[in-house]
Amino acid sequence: MNGQPDPASEVPDQSHADDGSWALAYALDGYRETMDAHREADETTVNINAHSYGTNTAARALTSTTHPVDTYSMYGSAGIPENVAEHTSDLNVATTDEGRPAVYATNASTDTLSGKGRWTLSPVFGEKRLDPTDEDFGAYVFSSDGMGNPPGYPVGGHSQNFRAADEYGYLDEESQTLEALAMINDGRGDEVDEMTKATVEYYEYLFEEHIEEIIRNPAGQADAYKVEFEGQAQEVETRSEAVKLVNEYYADNN
């Protein structure tokens, strides 16, 4: 689910999310009841993947549905109003084997636009939006920065698709986010590494240990990156490629 209101004039407003949430809740319940009528409910799953302002709409819908969805995944969220949900348990989502709601969230470190959507809106709009990747919200937080499993290229901003060489949006082929969403939607969310503060610091340390910038131009910008493991080094053109190599190396050796 994608949300494309104007960032300046419409994103701070909640009316579009409110209107859309009722339509989405109706569609979700209607689908489940149709499957129940055909005795196929156990053979189907309902997974919601929401981006940006769409996470606001979907969260509202999941406080109104009769039937739970199987998973709810958010990427690049513009924030969840605290009067809608303060915790994943406020959302009508099935639980994992651990007893936690199957709610997943990620935000690339390069995605600054999503942060602007999560500002405190009071007193103009009277609402505050929560970051679903915050620990207190209770979601399973996964990486979009090339850290952990599954391996994939780091996301380079807020867009779902960049369609440019060596740039990866959240849903571009081989991006880490797309790889993780595919596993979650396939019922394999337990195979996606959960990112805690300690885990993020660990991978940042690994990147620093194995990746070296190569600077040849007068402007002092990196032209390439050297990646070294066990005395063997190779040169790649982008940091995304370098990060993926480090991530794949540790995935194969742990």
C-alpha positions as a printed Julia matrix, in Angstrom:
254×3 Matrix{Float64}:
   0.0     0.0     0.0
   1.47    3.3    -1.11
   0.58    6.81    0.01
   1.23    9.75   -2.32
  -0.31   12.9    -0.83
   1.55   16.17   -1.22
   4.31   16.17    1.46
   3.89   19.81    2.41
   0.15   20.43    2.29
  -1.48   17.01    2.76
   0.83   14.72    4.74
   0.31   16.7     7.99
  -3.46   16.24    7.59
  -5.16   13.0     8.68
  -8.35   13.21    6.6
  -7.06   11.19    3.63
  -5.82    8.43    5.94
  -9.11    8.37    7.79
 -11.2     8.17    4.59
  -8.97    5.5     3.06
  -8.9     3.4     6.22
 -12.62    2.68    6.13
 -12.44    1.52    2.53
  -9.42   -0.67    3.29
 -11.0    -2.19    6.41
 -14.15   -3.0     4.42
 -12.08   -4.65    1.66
 -10.01   -6.7     4.12
 -13.02   -8.02    6.01
 -14.92   -8.64    2.79
 -12.07  -10.72    1.41
 -11.8   -12.8     4.58
 -15.55  -13.43    4.73
 -15.56  -14.44    1.06
 -12.8   -16.95    1.74
 -14.66  -18.26    4.79
 -17.78  -18.74    2.68
 -15.78  -20.85    0.25
 -14.0   -22.65    3.09
 -10.66  -21.42    1.83
  -9.66  -19.21    4.74
  -6.99  -21.68    5.89
  -5.48  -21.76    2.4
  -4.96  -18.01    2.04
  -3.02  -15.34    3.86
  -3.54  -11.59    4.01
  -0.35   -9.53    4.21
  -0.32   -5.73    4.2
   2.81   -3.92    2.99
   2.53   -0.16    3.5
   4.84    2.7     2.57
   5.07    6.28    3.82
   1.63    7.87    4.44
   0.07    4.52    3.56
   1.24    3.16    6.93
  -1.02    5.71    8.62
  -4.0     4.61    6.5
  -3.37    0.89    7.05
  -2.89    1.27   10.81
  -6.22    3.04   11.1
  -7.88    0.28    9.08
  -6.43   -2.38   11.38
  -8.13   -0.81   14.38
 -11.51   -1.2    12.62
 -11.42   -4.67   11.06
 -13.3    -7.68   12.4
 -10.81  -10.24   11.12
  -7.06  -10.1    11.77
  -4.58   -9.96    8.91
  -1.63  -12.35    8.94
   1.15   -9.73    8.79
   1.5    -5.97    8.58
   4.8    -4.55    7.3
   5.73   -0.85    7.21
   8.63    0.73    5.37
   9.56    4.42    5.26
   6.65    5.24    7.57
   5.46    8.83    7.86
   4.34    7.91   11.37
   1.37    6.39   13.19
  -0.8     8.88   15.14
  -0.67    8.0    18.82
  -4.47    8.33   19.05
  -4.69    5.5    16.49
  -2.19    3.01   17.93
   0.47    3.31   20.6
   1.57   -0.32   20.34
   1.34   -3.21   17.89
  -1.18   -4.86   20.21
  -3.65   -2.1    19.27
  -3.71   -3.45   15.69
  -5.8    -6.41   14.53
  -2.89   -8.59   13.38
  -2.3   -12.28   14.08
   0.46  -13.21   16.51
   3.71  -15.04   15.81
   4.85  -18.18   17.61
   6.48  -15.83   20.15
   3.08  -14.38   20.99
   3.87  -10.96   19.49
   1.72   -9.31   16.8
   3.22  -10.03   13.36
   3.94   -6.35   12.74
   7.2    -5.47   10.98
   8.83   -2.09   10.37
  11.91   -0.66    8.7
  13.32    2.72    7.82
  16.49    3.28    5.8
  19.05    5.53    7.49
  19.15    7.57    4.25
  15.37    8.12    4.3
  15.06   11.63    5.74
  11.66   12.38    4.19
   9.84    9.84    6.35
  11.21   11.55    9.44
   9.67   14.84    8.37
   6.29   13.13    8.24
   6.64   12.02   11.86
   7.03   15.44   13.4
   4.84   16.44   16.32
   1.71   17.94   14.75
   0.24   19.55   17.86
  -1.28   22.06   18.34
  -2.1    22.69   14.66
  -3.53   19.22   14.01
  -3.69   17.96   17.58
  -1.9    14.69   16.92
   1.54   13.2    17.39
   2.89   10.48   15.12
   4.93    7.59   16.45
   7.88    6.0    14.7
   6.96    2.29   14.26
  10.65    1.36   14.41
  10.88    2.64   18.0
  11.34   -0.18   20.49
   8.31    0.88   22.56
   5.98    0.35   19.6
   6.74   -3.38   19.68
   7.24   -4.15   15.99
   9.82   -6.53   14.59
  12.31   -4.02   13.18
  14.34   -5.18   10.18
  17.13   -3.51    8.24
  17.02   -1.57    4.99
  20.71   -0.67    5.3
  22.25   -3.98    4.26
  22.59   -5.31    7.8
  21.89   -8.92    8.69
  19.65  -11.42    6.98
  18.42  -11.45    4.27
  21.3   -10.06    2.23
  20.41   -7.23   -0.12
  21.41   -3.78   -1.28
  20.92   -0.84    1.12
  18.08    1.54    0.32
  19.17    5.01   -0.75
  16.25    7.24    0.23
  12.47    7.41    0.61
  11.38    6.22   -2.84
   9.97    2.79   -3.51
  11.73    2.64   -6.89
  14.7     4.66   -8.15
  15.04    2.99  -11.54
  18.63    4.18  -11.74
  21.92    2.3   -11.83
  23.42    1.62   -8.4
  20.46    3.24   -6.6
  17.98    1.15   -4.68
  14.51    2.09   -3.5
  12.59    0.06   -0.96
  10.98   -2.15   -3.63
  13.75   -2.25   -6.22
  14.92   -5.72   -7.17
  17.7    -6.97   -4.88
  17.1    -4.27   -2.27
  17.26   -5.67    1.25
  13.77   -4.38    1.99
  12.18   -6.24   -0.92
  14.02   -9.43    0.03
  12.78   -9.14    3.63
   9.19   -8.4     2.63
   9.17  -11.43    0.36
  10.21  -13.65    3.26
   7.68  -12.1     5.65
   4.84  -12.49    3.14
   5.89  -16.1     2.62
   5.46  -16.85    6.33
   9.19  -16.8     7.02
   9.39  -13.65    9.11
  11.34  -15.55   11.76
  14.24  -15.78    9.27
  14.51  -12.0     8.97
  17.01  -10.59   11.46
  15.52   -8.27   14.05
  17.51   -5.05   14.42
  18.16   -3.92   17.98
  20.51   -1.08   18.88
  23.24   -3.61   19.67
  22.74   -5.42   16.36
  22.97   -2.18   14.37
  26.17   -1.21   16.19
  27.63   -4.66   15.46
  27.06   -4.38   11.71
  28.31   -0.81   11.6
  31.5    -2.09   13.23
  31.79   -4.86   10.62
  31.41   -2.37    7.77
  34.12   -0.15    9.25
  36.43   -3.16    9.65
  36.08   -4.43    6.09
  35.27   -1.41    3.91
  37.75    1.29    2.97
  36.98    4.32    0.81
  39.24    4.89   -2.18
  39.6     8.58   -2.98
  41.37    9.64   -6.15
  39.64   12.9    -7.05
  40.52   16.42   -5.81
  37.05   16.87   -4.31
  37.78   14.25   -1.67
  34.8    12.07   -2.54
  34.99    8.29   -2.68
  35.55    6.95   -6.2
  35.42    3.32   -5.18
  35.48    1.02   -2.15
  37.92   -1.69   -1.14
  36.43   -4.69    0.64
  38.81   -7.05    2.44
  38.29  -10.44    4.08
  41.07  -12.65    5.46
  43.76  -10.78    3.55
  41.88  -10.94    0.24
  40.69   -7.59   -1.16
  38.49   -6.53   -4.03
  37.41   -3.15   -5.33
  33.8    -2.2    -6.09
  32.31    1.03   -7.39
  29.58    1.75   -4.83
  29.14    1.55   -1.09
  25.95   -0.44   -1.68
  27.97   -3.18   -3.37
  30.56   -3.1    -0.58
  27.92   -3.38    2.15
  26.25   -6.27    0.38
  29.57   -8.15    0.16
  30.17   -7.75    3.91
  26.65   -8.84    4.73
  26.84  -11.9     2.47
  30.24  -12.88    3.88
  28.94  -12.94    7.45
  25.69  -14.63    6.44
  27.72  -17.44    4.86
  30.16  -17.76    7.74
  27.84  -17.66   10.73
